[in-house]
Amino acid sequence: MAMTDSTGSTWRYTWARQQNERRRRAYRTVERAWRRRDDELRRLRALAVGLQGTAAAGVGLPLALGPGEVVLWAVPGAQLVEVRHTTVLPAPDLVVEAEPGPLRHRLPDGVRATDAGIAVVTNRRLVLLGGRGRRDWAYGRMTGLLHDPAAPVTLIQVLDRRQTSGVLLPPGAAAEFRFVLTLAFADAIEQRPALLAQLDELIALHAESAPFRPAIATPAQARISARVPGGRRTVAVAAALTLAVPAVLVESDPPVTPEVAAAATAAPGPRVTRLPQPSPSPSVVRERRCGAPANPMGYDYCGGDRVREPDHRVCDWFDCVPQFWAGRGYLVLCRDGAVSLTGGQPKPCAGHDGVRRTVHR
C-alpha cells in the first residue's frame, strides 16, 4: 500500500525523496572537494616539518655542493626561460597559495625557453642543470620572485644578473616545486616557523568551512507547485498570463469588417454607452520576475539592488544550497537551480556549476 500523508496523497513523499537525493548529491560534491583540500594542506605541513634534505640526494647530479649544502628536491623536464624585456618583480615573500588553480603548459607573452634540464632546489640556491650549461639563483641574492598564476612558470631576479630568468616546470610538478622553493627560502632567512604558523592558520580556517550535512526534507514541506511540471516557475508564468491576458482582451476591440459596418449603418440600434475600461492594476505592471518564483519578498532576476541580507523566509520560496546561511556575499542563482549567498566571493556557487543570475529586490 502506498504511503500517504494526512491529505491521502503520495506526491509529497515523492517530492521529499527527490529533494533529499538532490541535497545528498550536492553535499557529497562539496564534501569531496573540501576533503581533498584538507588532505593537501596537511600533507604540505608534514612536508614543511620533515623536509631536511641530504647531500646524498645530489649523488649522480652534475652539481658540486658547497659545505653544508643539501639537496631538498629535484625534478627533470624543467626548462630555462628568459624574459625579453626588463621588468621589476615583487620581492620574495613567504606565502603559501591558499588554493592554486589549474596551470597550462605554455609560456607567457614575452618569455622564451632557452634550455632544458633538471631543476634542483637546495638549501642555498635554485639550480637548473641544462644541456647548455648551468644557471644558479642564490637565495641570498634574490631581489624578485613571481609565480605565474596561469602557467607553471617561476621568474626570478638576482643582484648579479640584469636579465630576468626562471624555470618552466611540468604542470604536475609546479605546485610542489613552488612550495619547496618557498620552504627553502624560508630556511635561508630562518623563517621556517613563520611558514608553519601560516599553514596552521590555513588548516584552521579550512576546518571552519567544513560542510554540514543538509537538513532532511519532509513530506509536510512540499508545496502544491511541486506537482506542476517546471515547479514554481511554471506556476508563476501561468499566474502572470492569467492576469495579463484579460487586460489585453479588455483593451482590444474586435476588428470591424465592411459587412458589419454596413449593417450597423442600415439598421442603427439603440445607443449603447461604453463604460470606461479599467487600466491594468499596478500589481500586474510589477509582475515581472524574469523567471524568479513568486515570493512575498519581491525578489526577482530582472535587476535592482543586490540582496546581501535575505529575508528569513527565502528558503521557503527558493531552493537553497546546503549551508546557505554560512555564505558571506549576496544572493545568486546557481546553474543547478539552487540559490546561494556567495555572490561576490572568490568561488560563488562552488559545487553547483557556477552562477547563472543575480537575485535582486
DOFI-967851 format. One record per residue: residue in one letter; x, y, z of N, C-alpha, C in turn. Coordinates in steps of 0.1 Angstrom, whole numbers, plus 5000, padded with zeros to 4 digits. Example, Ala and Ser with C-alpha at 12.3 -4.5 7.8 and 13.67 -1.06 7.14 Angstrom:
DOFI-967851
A513249435078512349555078513249675078S512849785071513749895071512950005079
end
This chain:
DOFI-967851
M500949885000500050005000500950125000A500650224992501450344991501250435003M502350495007502350585019501650705015T500850755024500150885022500250975034D500151105032500151195043498651215048S498451315056497151345062496151375051T496551425039495651455028495351335019G496051225022495851105014496651105001S497551194999498351194987499751134989T500351094977501651034978502751124971W502351224964503251314957504251384966R503751414978504651474988505851394992Y505551264993506751174996507651164984T507151164972508051164960508851294960W508251404963508951534964510051534974A509751484986510751474997511951384993R511651264987512651174983513651244973Q513051314963513851374953514651494959Q514051564967514751674974515951624982N515751514990516851464998517951404989E517651344978518651294969519451404963R518751514959519551624953520451694964R519951704976520751764987521951674990R521751544990522851454993523951454982R523551464969524451474958525351604959A524651714962525351844963526251844975Y525851784986526751774998527951684995R527751574989528951484986529951554977T529451634967530351704958531151804966V530551884974531251984982532151924993E531751814999532451745009533751685003R533651624991534851574985535851674982A535451794976536351904974537051954986W536251964997536752015009537851915015R537551785014538451695020539751685012R539651704998540951704990541751814995R541251934997542052055001542552035015D541751975024542251945037543451855037D543351745029544451655029545751715023E545551805013546651875007547351965017L546552045024547152135034547952055045R547451945050548051865060549351795054R549251765042550451705035551551805034L551251935031552252035030552852065043R552052065054552552095067553551985071A553151855068554051745072555351755064L555251805051556451825043557351935049A556652045053557452155059558152115072V557552025079558251975092559351885089G559151795080560051685078561151705067L560951795058561951815047563251885052Q564251805052565551855057566651845046G566451745037567451735026568751665031T569451605021570651545024571651565012A572951555015573951565005573851444995A573451335001573351214993572251224982A571251314983570251324973570851384960G572051444961572651504949573651414942V573751284947574651194940574151164927G574951164917574651144903574251274895L574151384902573851504896575151584893P575351644881576551714878576551854885L576551844898576451964907577351944919A578252034921579152034932578552114943L578252044955577652114966578652184975G578352294980579152364989579152305003P580052355012579952305026578652325033G578052225038576752245045575552245035E575752245022574652245013574052115011V572752105011572051975009570951994998V570651884991569551894981568251864987L567251944985565951934990564951864980W565151894967564151854957564851864944A564451774935564951774921563951724912V563751784900562751734890563351744876P563251644868563651654854562551724846G562851754833561951814824561651954826A562552024833562452174835563152244824Q562652364821563252444811563752584816L564852634811565252764815564552864806V563952964812563253074805563853204808E563753294798564353434800563253534794V563253644801562253754797562953844787R562253874776562853954766563054094770H562154154778562254294782562454304797T563154404801563454424815562154454823T561954384834560754404842561154404857V560354454866560654454880559654354887L560154254894559354154900559154194915P558054144921557854174935558854104943A559154154955560154094964559753954969P560653864971560253724976559553734989D558453654990557653655002557353515006L557053495019556753365024555253345024V554653315012553253305011552953165005V552053095012551552965007550252994999E550252944987549052974979547852904986A546752984988545552934995544952824988E544752834975544152724967544552744953P545752694949546152714935545252654924G545152734914544252684903545052604893P544352554882545052474872546052554864L547152494860548152554852548252494838R548452574828548552534815550052534810H550452434803551852424799552052524787R552352644790552552744780553452854785L554052934776554953044780554153174780P554253254790553553384789554153474778D553453574775553953664764555253734769G556253744760557553804763558553714770V558153584771559053484778559453384768R560753344767561153244758561953134765A561953014760562752904766564052894759T565152884766566452884760567252754763D566852674772567552554776566552454783A566952334785566152234792567152144800G566552094812567452004820566751974833I567451974844566951934857566952054866A565852074873565752184883566052124897V567052184904567452134917567252244927V566552214938566452304949567252264961T568252344965569052314977568652414988N569352404999569052495010569752625008R570552644997571252764994570852834981R570352754971570052814958569152724950L568652774939567952704929568852694917V568952574912569952544901569152474889L569452524877568952454865570152394858L570252254858571352184851570852154837G571252244827570752234814571752174804G571352154792572252094782573352194778R573052324779574052424775574852484787G574552444798575252494810574452494822R574852564832574152574845573752714848R572552724854572152854858571752854873D572352944881572152944896571353074900W570553054910569853164916570053144932A570953224937571253214952570153284959Y569653224970568553294978569053424984G570253424988570753554995570853664985R570853644972570953754962569653774954M568553704959567253724952566653864955T566253934945565554064947564154054942G563753954935562353944929562053804926L560753774929560253634926558753644923L558453574912557053574907556653434902H555553384908554953254902553853294893D553853254881552753284872551453214876P550353284878549153214882548453124872A548853134859548153064849549052964842A550352974844551352884837552352834847P552952724845553952664855555352734854V555352864854556552944852556853024865T558053014869558553094880559753184875L559553314877560553414873561353464885I562653484883563553524894564453644890Q564653734899565653834897566753824908V567953844904569053844914569953964912L570753994922571554114922572654114911D573253994908574353984899573953954885R572653974881572253944867571154044864R571354124853570354214849569154154843Q569354054835568153994828567353904837T566053914837565153834844565053694838S565153594846565153454841564353364851G564253244847563453154856563353014851V562352934855562152804851560752774847L560552684837559252634833559252494837L558252454846558152314851557052244845P557052104845555852034841554752074850P553552084844552352134852552152054865G552351924864552051844876553051854887A554251914884555251934895555352074899A554652174893554852314896554452344910A553252294915552852334928553852284939E554252164938555252114947556552194947F557052224935558252304933558152434940R556952504938556852634944556852634959F556152524965556152514979557552484985V558252394978559652364983560552484982L560452554971561252674969560952784980T559652794983559252884994559852835008L559852705010560352655022561852675023A562552655011564052675011564352815014F563652905008563853045010563653085025A562553025031562353055045563453005054D564052885050565152835058566352935057A566552985044567653075042567653195051I566453245053566353365062565853335076E565853205079565553155093564153185096Q563153155087561753185090560853065087R561452945089560552825087559452825097P559652865110558452865119557352955115A557653065108556653155103555853085092L556453005084555752935073554852825079L555352755090554552655097553352725103A553452845109552352915115551352945105Q551752985093550853025082550052895078L550752785077550052655073549052625084D549352635097548452605107547252695106E547352825103546252915102545352875090L545952835079545252785067544352665070I545052575078544252445082543152475091A543352575100542252605110541152675102L541452765093540352835085539652735077H540352645071539752545062538752455071A539152425083538352335092537052415095E537052545096535852615099534852615087S535352595075534552585064534052455060A534152355069533752215066532252215064P531852145053530352145050529552065060F528352105063527452035072526551955064R526051845069525151765062523751845061P523151835049521951915047520751865056A519851955059518651915066517851815058I517051735064516251635057514951695054A514551695041513251745037512151645040T511051695045509951605049508751635040P507851535039506651555030505851675034A505851715046505051825050505551965045Q506851965040507352085035507052105020A506452005013506152014999505152114997R505252194986504252294982503552234970I502352294968501552244957502152264943S503052364942503752394930504652274925A505052184935505852074932505151974923R503851984922503151884914503051934899V503452054897503352104883504652094876P504752044864506052034856506652174855G507852184859508552314860508552374873G507652324882507652374896507152514897R507752594906507252724909507352824897R508352794889508452884877507252874868T506752754866505552734857504352794863V504252784877503052844883503152994882A504353044884504553194883504153244869V504653174859504353214845502853204842A502153094847500753084845499953194852A500353224864499653334871499853464864A501053494859501253614851500353624839L500353514832499453504820497953524823T497553464834496153474839495853624841L496753694846496453834849496653924837A497553884828497853974817496953954805V496453834803495553814791494253894792P493553884804492253974804492554114802A493654164807493954314805494154344790V494854254783494954274769493654264761L492754164765491454154758490554274761V490654334773489854444776490254564767E491554584765492054704758491854694743S491654564738491554554723490054534719D489654604708488354584702488354484690P487254414688487354314676487354394663P487954334653488054404640486754424634V486554544627485254574621485354544606T484554454601484554424587483654514579P483754524566482754614558481354574560E481054444561479654394562479154434575V479854424586479354474599479154624599A480054694593479954844592478654884585A478354814573477154844566475954814573A475954694580474754654588474454754599A475554804605475354904616474855034611T475155064598474755194593473255184588A472955064582471555054577470555034589A470854974599469854954610470554984623P470555114626471155154638470355114650G470955064660470255014671470255114682P469755084693469855174705471255214708R471355334712472755384715473255314728V474455264727475055194739476155284744T476055304756477155384763478255294768R479455314762480555234766481155284779L481255194789481855224801483355244800P483955334807485455344807486155214811Q487155174804487855054807488855074818P488854984827489854994838491254974833S492155054838493555034834494154924842P495254864837495854744844496254794858S496054704867496454744881497954744883P498454824892499854834894500454694897S499754604903500254474907500654394894V499754424883500054354871501354404864V501454544865502654604859503954564865R503854544878505054504886505354354886E504554274878504554134880505754074872R506754144868507854094861508854034871R509253914870510253854879511353784871C511253784858512353734849512653594852G511653514856511953374859512053334873A512053434882512153404896510753354901P510753264911509453214917508753324924A507453314924506653414931506953404946N507153524952507653524966507153654972P506853654985506353784992507453884994M508753844992509853944995510054034983G509553994971509754074959511054054952Y511753934955512953904948512753864934D513653914925513553874911514953864905Y514953834891516253824884516353934874C515454044875515354144865516454254866G516754284878517754394881517254474893G518254554898517954634910519054624920D518654624933519654614944519954464947R521254444949521654304953521154274967V520954154970520354104983521454054992R521954135001523054095010522554035023E521354075027520754025040519353975036P519353855031518053805026517053785038D515753785034514653755044514853615049H514353595062514453465068513653365061R512653405053511753315046512253275032V513553315029513953295015513953145011C514353065020514452915017513052855016D512052925020510652875018510152885004W510752984997510353014983511352984973F512652974976513652944967514352814972D514952734963515752614967517152664971C517452654984518752704989519752584989V521052624987522152534988522352485002P522952375004523352335018524252445024Q524052465037524852565044524652705038F523452735034523052865028523452975037W523152975049523353085058524753105062A525653015058527153035061527753125050G527053165040527553255029527853395034R528753455028529153595032529153695021G528253665010528153754999526753804997Y526453814984525053854981524353734974L523053744972522253634968522353614953V522653484949522853454935522053324932L521653304919521153174915522153094908C522452974913523452884907522852814895R523752764887523352694874522552574876D522652514888521852394891520452424896G520152554897518752594901518652634916A519752614924519652654938520252794940V519852864951520352994954521352984965S522353074964523453074973523753214977L524353234989524653364995526253374994T526753344982528153354979528553444968G527653534963527953624953528953724957G529953744947531053834950532253774957Q532053644961533153574968534053514957P535353464961536253404951535653294942K534853204948534253094940532853084943P531953174938530553164940529953044935C528952994942528252864938529152754935A530252744944531152634943530452494945G530652404936529952274937528552274931H528152394925526852404919526852464905D528052434898528152464884528352614881G528652694891528752844889527552924890V527653054887526553144889525753154875R524453154876523553184864523153324864R522553374876522053504877522153564891T522053694892522053754905520553784909V520253764922518953784927518853934931H517854004927517654144931516354164939R516254284944515054314951514554444946
end
